[in-house]
Amino acid sequence: MSLNENILNLRKKNGLSQEKLAEQIDVTRQTISNWELGETSPNPEQLKLLSKTLNVSIDELVDNTNFMNSKEKVNYSYNYEYVSKTKINGIPLVHINLGLGNGVRKAKGIIAIGNVARGIIAIGGIAMGLLSLGAISIGLISIGGLVALGLLLSIAGISIGSMAIGGIAIGLFTIGGLSIGIYSIGGMAIAKNVACGDHSYGYIAIGNYVNGTIELIKNEVSSVEIKNIILEHFPNTWNIIASILSNIKV
């Protein structure tokens, strides 16, 4: 009998639900389900906890005919999972689920850390939360290695948000190598209102190479004059944004 079948049968034999077994070995119910479906496998530490909880030896838990293969698999994979017993509205305060091999490790908690993480604070390869940090990051405030999508602030190679900072930045106020927005600063800046950069394209274009309705060559106009022009044409511009745009060195 295979490992996943043994876990299923022994769990039922001991009168345990998936939730109860998960609670006793500090994993999620979904993890138990994945083990029983054969989609993922427990690591050595989890095997020890399972054997103790299910009242069998590891040899009995793992089919002897597949034991060497199972050990071999464990050597080439790793996973660690921690679920805090403290919960808020049924969601763990902390859920950590990390691993290599044996499928994607998903974490969901107030604080979530995993290959794929969802939470108030999310950290992972793919992270989704109010504050998210990951290779691909989505949230209110997002910091990503590759791509970030943030409602308020995003920072990444490719960054999209109200305020976006990145190699390529797209948003309302943007800073980047290629910067596209309402107000943009960058090597190449493209903006609806004000663009500031070496190459700038906008209604007000500030820089060395400019294309716009109002063209301002940076070294020929003072910072005070630039700020006054911005506020004259766009009076609703925040003062801090006008100050940044007028004082950028390009």
KOLDRENMAR-560343 format. One record per residue (C-alpha): x, y, z. Coordinates in nm, 4 decimals, m for minus. Layout:
N
+----------+----------+----------+
|        u |        v |        w |
+----------+----------+----------+
|        X |        Y |        Z |
...
+----------+----------+----------+
//
This chain:
250
+----------+----------+----------+
|        u |        v |        w |
+----------+----------+----------+
|   0.0000 |   0.0000 |   0.0000 |
|   0.1355 |   0.3469 |  m0.0844 |
|   0.2188 |   0.6188 |   0.1675 |
|  m0.0829 |   0.8330 |   0.0778 |
|  m0.3184 |   0.5328 |   0.1170 |
|  m0.1615 |   0.4453 |   0.4518 |
|  m0.2102 |   0.7990 |   0.5832 |
|  m0.5756 |   0.7968 |   0.4748 |
|  m0.6515 |   0.4518 |   0.6176 |
|  m0.4647 |   0.5029 |   0.9451 |
|  m0.6254 |   0.8428 |   0.9989 |
|  m0.9709 |   0.6891 |   0.9636 |
|  m0.8707 |   0.3896 |   1.1782 |
|  m0.7712 |   0.6296 |   1.4561 |
|  m1.0982 |   0.8196 |   1.4211 |
|  m0.9328 |   1.1457 |   1.3214 |
|  m1.0657 |   1.4063 |   1.0804 |
|  m0.8245 |   1.5805 |   0.8449 |
|  m0.8620 |   1.8952 |   1.0568 |
|  m0.7814 |   1.7112 |   1.3824 |
|  m0.4772 |   1.5352 |   1.2359 |
|  m0.3541 |   1.8632 |   1.0864 |
|  m0.3880 |   2.0341 |   1.4233 |
|  m0.1858 |   1.7649 |   1.6011 |
|   0.1124 |   1.7903 |   1.3659 |
|   0.0958 |   2.1668 |   1.3002 |
|   0.0020 |   2.1704 |   0.9313 |
|  m0.3105 |   2.2793 |   0.7435 |
|  m0.6035 |   2.0566 |   0.6538 |
|  m0.5157 |   2.1158 |   0.2869 |
|  m0.1701 |   1.9684 |   0.3490 |
|  m0.3259 |   1.6488 |   0.4893 |
|  m0.5578 |   1.6350 |   0.1888 |
|  m0.2617 |   1.6735 |  m0.0480 |
|  m0.0769 |   1.3893 |   0.1271 |
|  m0.3776 |   1.1596 |   0.1038 |
|  m0.4248 |   1.2403 |  m0.2639 |
|  m0.0566 |   1.1718 |  m0.3277 |
|   0.0027 |   1.5249 |  m0.4581 |
|   0.2716 |   1.6002 |  m0.1987 |
|   0.4633 |   1.3978 |   0.0625 |
|   0.5542 |   1.4660 |   0.4263 |
|   0.9145 |   1.5475 |   0.5080 |
|   1.1162 |   1.3337 |   0.7575 |
|   1.0097 |   1.5393 |   1.0611 |
|   0.6455 |   1.5193 |   0.9570 |
|   0.6784 |   1.1426 |   0.9058 |
|   0.7956 |   1.1109 |   1.2678 |
|   0.4978 |   1.3126 |   1.3933 |
|   0.2585 |   1.1116 |   1.1757 |
|   0.3924 |   0.7777 |   1.2983 |
|   0.3586 |   0.8928 |   1.6597 |
|   0.0075 |   1.0330 |   1.6107 |
|  m0.1158 |   0.7342 |   1.4106 |
|   0.0508 |   0.4821 |   1.6467 |
|   0.2622 |   0.3053 |   1.3848 |
|   0.6306 |   0.2892 |   1.3006 |
|   0.7703 |   0.4867 |   1.0097 |
|   0.8408 |   0.1539 |   0.8338 |
|   0.4737 |   0.0619 |   0.8646 |
|   0.3612 |   0.4071 |   0.7566 |
|   0.5823 |   0.4041 |   0.4501 |
|   0.5332 |   0.1017 |   0.2234 |
|   0.8559 |  m0.0993 |   0.2573 |
|   0.8639 |  m0.1785 |  m0.1132 |
|   0.8706 |   0.1948 |  m0.1846 |
|   1.0684 |   0.2997 |   0.1225 |
|   1.3980 |   0.3538 |  m0.0579 |
|   1.2230 |   0.5520 |  m0.3317 |
|   1.0477 |   0.7565 |  m0.0669 |
|   1.3751 |   0.8305 |   0.1110 |
|   1.5325 |   0.9190 |  m0.2199 |
|   1.2525 |   1.1652 |  m0.2888 |
|   1.2952 |   1.3294 |   0.0496 |
|   1.6655 |   1.3809 |  m0.0176 |
|   1.5848 |   1.5816 |  m0.3272 |
|   1.3014 |   1.7833 |  m0.1801 |
|   1.2482 |   1.9979 |   0.1235 |
|   0.9513 |   2.1542 |   0.2885 |
|   0.8825 |   2.3276 |   0.6160 |
|   0.5406 |   2.4213 |   0.7473 |
|   0.4355 |   2.6010 |   1.0615 |
|   0.0802 |   2.7016 |   1.1531 |
|   0.0313 |   2.9057 |   1.4683 |
|  m0.2396 |   2.7891 |   1.7043 |
|  m0.3528 |   3.1506 |   1.7477 |
|  m0.6207 |   3.2302 |   1.4913 |
|  m0.8268 |   3.5351 |   1.4006 |
|  m1.1634 |   3.4572 |   1.2400 |
|  m1.0313 |   3.1092 |   1.1650 |
|  m0.7182 |   3.2402 |   0.9906 |
|  m0.3807 |   3.1547 |   1.1512 |
|  m0.1869 |   3.4473 |   1.2906 |
|   0.1235 |   3.3006 |   1.1246 |
|   0.1423 |   3.0426 |   0.8463 |
|   0.4808 |   2.9473 |   0.7018 |
|   0.4882 |   2.6941 |   0.4193 |
|   0.8127 |   2.6711 |   0.2239 |
|   0.9622 |   2.3963 |   0.0121 |
|   1.1344 |   2.2694 |  m0.2965 |
|   0.9790 |   1.9858 |  m0.4933 |
|   0.6566 |   1.8058 |  m0.4050 |
|   0.4364 |   2.0805 |  m0.5507 |
|   0.3734 |   2.4458 |  m0.4723 |
|   0.3673 |   2.5389 |  m0.1048 |
|   0.0844 |   2.7817 |  m0.0262 |
|   0.0572 |   2.9901 |   0.2889 |
|  m0.2492 |   3.1800 |   0.4101 |
|  m0.2450 |   3.3760 |   0.7335 |
|  m0.2377 |   3.7200 |   0.8904 |
|   0.1371 |   3.6855 |   0.8358 |
|   0.1981 |   3.4442 |   0.5481 |
|   0.5330 |   3.3184 |   0.4197 |
|   0.5364 |   3.0623 |   0.1390 |
|   0.6091 |   2.9814 |  m0.2207 |
|   0.2661 |   3.1388 |  m0.2757 |
|   0.1599 |   3.3613 |   0.0149 |
|  m0.1667 |   3.5408 |   0.0952 |
|  m0.2105 |   3.7536 |   0.4050 |
|  m0.2109 |   4.0970 |   0.5628 |
|   0.1683 |   4.0696 |   0.5440 |
|   0.2699 |   3.8311 |   0.2646 |
|   0.6212 |   3.7197 |   0.1741 |
|   0.6876 |   3.4669 |  m0.1011 |
|   0.7682 |   3.3833 |  m0.4577 |
|   0.4201 |   3.5116 |  m0.5362 |
|   0.2910 |   3.7386 |  m0.2598 |
|  m0.0561 |   3.8869 |  m0.2193 |
|  m0.1425 |   4.1082 |   0.0769 |
|  m0.1802 |   4.4585 |   0.2152 |
|   0.1984 |   4.4606 |   0.2506 |
|   0.3530 |   4.2150 |   0.0062 |
|   0.7110 |   4.1232 |  m0.0723 |
|   0.7968 |   3.8711 |  m0.3437 |
|   0.9293 |   3.8013 |  m0.6887 |
|   0.5752 |   3.8792 |  m0.8064 |
|   0.3973 |   4.1016 |  m0.5579 |
|   0.0382 |   4.2279 |  m0.5435 |
|  m0.1042 |   4.4451 |  m0.2669 |
|  m0.1660 |   4.7845 |  m0.1141 |
|   0.2095 |   4.8330 |  m0.0773 |
|   0.4074 |   4.5951 |  m0.2974 |
|   0.7779 |   4.5293 |  m0.3362 |
|   0.8731 |   4.2771 |  m0.6029 |
|   1.1854 |   4.1454 |  m0.7654 |
|   1.0229 |   4.1091 |  m1.1058 |
|   0.6734 |   4.2592 |  m1.1009 |
|   0.4845 |   4.4606 |  m0.8400 |
|   0.1260 |   4.5818 |  m0.8502 |
|   0.0462 |   4.8183 |  m0.5638 |
|  m0.2619 |   5.0245 |  m0.4975 |
|  m0.0590 |   5.2872 |  m0.3098 |
|   0.3082 |   5.2070 |  m0.3677 |
|   0.4901 |   4.9575 |  m0.5864 |
|   0.8621 |   4.8972 |  m0.6290 |
|   0.9973 |   4.6386 |  m0.8755 |
|   1.1622 |   4.5728 |  m1.2074 |
|   0.8199 |   4.6288 |  m1.3616 |
|   0.6119 |   4.8418 |  m1.1283 |
|   0.2452 |   4.9424 |  m1.1544 |
|   0.0758 |   5.1527 |  m0.8884 |
|  m0.0451 |   5.4927 |  m0.7729 |
|   0.3174 |   5.5659 |  m0.6914 |
|   0.5411 |   5.3356 |  m0.8942 |
|   0.9180 |   5.3015 |  m0.8827 |
|   1.0991 |   5.0593 |  m1.1128 |
|   1.2932 |   4.9840 |  m1.4266 |
|   0.9579 |   5.0245 |  m1.5995 |
|   0.7121 |   5.2270 |  m1.3908 |
|   0.3472 |   5.2895 |  m1.4731 |
|   0.1063 |   5.4844 |  m1.2539 |
|  m0.0022 |   5.8264 |  m1.1306 |
|   0.3367 |   5.9413 |  m0.9998 |
|   0.6193 |   5.7341 |  m1.1456 |
|   0.9960 |   5.7093 |  m1.1247 |
|   1.1829 |   5.4706 |  m1.3544 |
|   1.4123 |   5.4028 |  m1.6451 |
|   1.0966 |   5.4128 |  m1.8548 |
|   0.8376 |   5.6108 |  m1.6642 |
|   0.4754 |   5.6470 |  m1.7753 |
|   0.2144 |   5.8321 |  m1.5721 |
|   0.0340 |   6.1551 |  m1.4887 |
|   0.3555 |   6.2896 |  m1.3364 |
|   0.6688 |   6.1040 |  m1.4492 |
|   1.0412 |   6.1112 |  m1.3765 |
|   1.2847 |   5.8896 |  m1.5656 |
|   1.5483 |   5.8302 |  m1.8272 |
|   1.2538 |   5.8405 |  m2.0655 |
|   0.9526 |   6.0073 |  m1.9071 |
|   0.6078 |   6.0097 |  m2.0665 |
|   0.3324 |   6.1939 |  m1.8805 |
|  m0.0147 |   6.3353 |  m1.9238 |
|   0.0683 |   6.6419 |  m1.7134 |
|   0.4390 |   6.6764 |  m1.6310 |
|   0.7318 |   6.4701 |  m1.7566 |
|   1.0836 |   6.5189 |  m1.6252 |
|   1.3784 |   6.3262 |  m1.7652 |
|   1.6626 |   6.3105 |  m2.0106 |
|   1.3978 |   6.2456 |  m2.2794 |
|   1.0574 |   6.3819 |  m2.1774 |
|   0.7191 |   6.3801 |  m2.3440 |
|   0.4250 |   6.5541 |  m2.1789 |
|   0.2078 |   6.8653 |  m2.1596 |
|   0.4927 |   7.0145 |  m1.9576 |
|   0.8176 |   6.8491 |  m2.0655 |
|   1.1291 |   6.9130 |  m1.8580 |
|   1.4707 |   6.7779 |  m1.9538 |
|   1.7460 |   6.7751 |  m2.2096 |
|   1.5379 |   6.6442 |  m2.5013 |
|   1.1794 |   6.7606 |  m2.4673 |
|   0.8551 |   6.7299 |  m2.6593 |
|   0.5451 |   6.8966 |  m2.5209 |
|   0.3098 |   7.1919 |  m2.5222 |
|   0.5431 |   7.3640 |  m2.2749 |
|   0.9075 |   7.2670 |  m2.3227 |
|   1.1583 |   7.3496 |  m2.0520 |
|   1.5276 |   7.2804 |  m2.1018 |
|   1.6434 |   7.2042 |  m1.7499 |
|   1.9642 |   7.4100 |  m1.7458 |
|   1.7919 |   7.7141 |  m1.8962 |
|   1.5109 |   7.7510 |  m1.6387 |
|   1.5404 |   7.7774 |  m1.2607 |
|   1.3733 |   7.5348 |  m1.0205 |
|   1.1505 |   7.8130 |  m0.8864 |
|   1.0288 |   7.9001 |  m1.2372 |
|   0.9592 |   7.5332 |  m1.3177 |
|   0.7575 |   7.4911 |  m0.9978 |
|   0.5553 |   7.8059 |  m1.0661 |
|   0.4787 |   7.6890 |  m1.4223 |
|   0.3633 |   7.3472 |  m1.2960 |
|   0.1333 |   7.4995 |  m1.0324 |
|   0.0014 |   7.7607 |  m1.2769 |
|  m0.1117 |   7.4986 |  m1.5284 |
|  m0.1984 |   7.2239 |  m1.2780 |
|  m0.3010 |   7.4037 |  m0.9553 |
|  m0.4237 |   7.0810 |  m0.7924 |
|  m0.0749 |   6.9314 |  m0.8024 |
|   0.0529 |   6.8462 |  m0.4545 |
|   0.3242 |   7.0875 |  m0.3497 |
|   0.5663 |   6.8070 |  m0.2684 |
|   0.5273 |   6.6595 |  m0.6205 |
|   0.5806 |   7.0019 |  m0.7800 |
|   0.8923 |   7.0487 |  m0.5662 |
|   1.0338 |   6.7074 |  m0.6614 |
|   0.9719 |   6.7609 |  m1.0325 |
|   1.1254 |   7.1093 |  m1.0300 |
|   1.4392 |   7.0036 |  m0.8421 |
|   1.5293 |   6.6812 |  m1.0240 |
|   1.8734 |   6.6916 |  m1.1875 |
|   1.8674 |   6.5442 |  m1.5402 |
+----------+----------+----------+
//
